[in-house]
Structures are given as C-alpha cells and as structure tokens.
Amino acid sequence: MKWKGRRKSGNLEDRRGMSNKGKFAAGGGIIAVVVVLLQMFGGDTGQVLAPILEGVTQSSSQPTEERELTEQEIELGEFMDAVLVDTEDIWSQIFKDNNLGNYKEAGMVLFTDAVRTGCGNASSASGPFYCPTDQKLYMDLSFFDELRTRFGAKGGDFAMAYVTAHEIGHHVQTLLGTSQKVRQMQQQSSAAQANQLSVAQELQADFYAGVWAHHNKEYLEEGDIEEALSAANAVGDDAIQKRTQGSVQPDSFTHGTSEQRMHWFMKGYKTGDIRQGDTFSELLN
C-alpha cells in the first residue's frame, strides 16, 4: 500500500513506549478468556468487555516502564496513522454522499502488553478491538506477527490495513446505530440467534472494510487485496475451530466462516456502495 506523504491524523495515540510492569491482574486474565471465545480479532469487543469488567477495580497508578521506540516501530506507527487518515477522508465522503450526516472520526491507540480503555482494562491477548464507549480502536501491533505465524495469513501491510478498516467498520456501525440495535435484539434472543446476529454484524464490518478499500484504490499496490483476503480467510470461525479443536461447530460461530468473510469483503470492494451491505437480511431470513 502506498502510504507515505499523508497528513497526520491527530487521532492516534501511541502508548507503545510505556508498558505496565505487571499484567492487569483481573482484567487481563478475564479478557484473555473472553477473547479466545470471540475467536481472536474482529469483534466490537467493547460490547463484551464493558459488562464483564463492570465493578472490577484496578489501581489507577500502575507502575510503568518507558523506552524509546525503534526506527521500525516508529515507521509502523506512521503507517497506522496513514491508514487512519485514509479511513477519515473516505468515510467522511461516504457519509456526505449518502446523506448520513457528519462522520465522527474514531481514535486509535497503539499499545504494548496492556491498556486501559473506556470499556475496561485489556491485555494484548485481546487482539485489535473497538471500544464503542470511547469510540477508539486499540491495537497491540504484535498481533500481526501472530496472525501470520499462528493463523497462517500472508501478512503484509495491507493485512494490517484490512484489520484496521474492519474495526473502523464497527465504528461506522456505532455511528449509524446498528451496534445498539444488535445488542437490543441479542438481549431478546436465544444463544444461537444471538450468535447469528453477531456473525451478521461482523460480516458487515468486513463489507465496510471492502468499501473502504474500493475508495482507496489509488493507494493500493499489487498483492494488497490478496493480503486482505488471506487475513480474512485465516480468522474465519471454521478455520480457527479446525486449527484449535479439530472440529467445526457452526452454532457457535460469532464472526462467520472464512468464505463468508472473504465474500463480504470482496462485495464491498467491488461495489463500493454502503447500501449493499445488508448482511442481516441475507443471513437471518
């Protein structure tokens, strides 16, 4: 992806030079378990973290260690800032073109090991996630090494861009009221139905990532879309379940199969039309 020469976002907070000496004793452990159940990344994790962490008290003065970032880390942070800028510019225009009001820009926090969020404390085991309470993305960039080595994705810079765009998709859902409606419907649904709603929501976020990529074509390079599809394929529920437990349980899916995730990303990429992302009608009828 061509990314150098962008303006600075102003919405990125880099906390990677500061890491807690100790993992959050309660929050980190709880979240690690929750995120395994959520199948690593891709979710509006704040929906689950907030109620679980409600009432969990942590010291507000955790001791920290500070260090200087390496040149490679600095460049990676600049890349993430450029991707965030592209999401801001593109989604602002999409909202304007579709009479959706003004797009409210999301924040992004880069961290190492552990982080305090509007949805509670999180550890790096969370993977990238979006917190609707403070409308920020939280990313420990070491996740992308794990995506490649543990989950078999190709890696590459556009895999990171895809994950970021997916999480921004959850931000779009929050702004449009979709996330709130899903939560209300899940509260009145069976466990199986709640999972289906989750899958529809996640696939719509993949669709939105594809829409973003469509409108970002001027900055794409050969192989970028293949990197995104490889990442989507690696984190499908069926692929993860096969790898971790040797069998597939469709009723427990929360994010969609590899095929579904790739399909909806590509639909967004080919059409570029936000109006064609009704994953709920297609999956639930």
Order of alpha helices (4+ residues) and beta strands (2+ residues): beta-beta-alpha-alpha-beta-alpha-beta-beta-beta-beta-beta-alpha-alpha-alpha-alpha-alpha-alpha-alpha-alpha
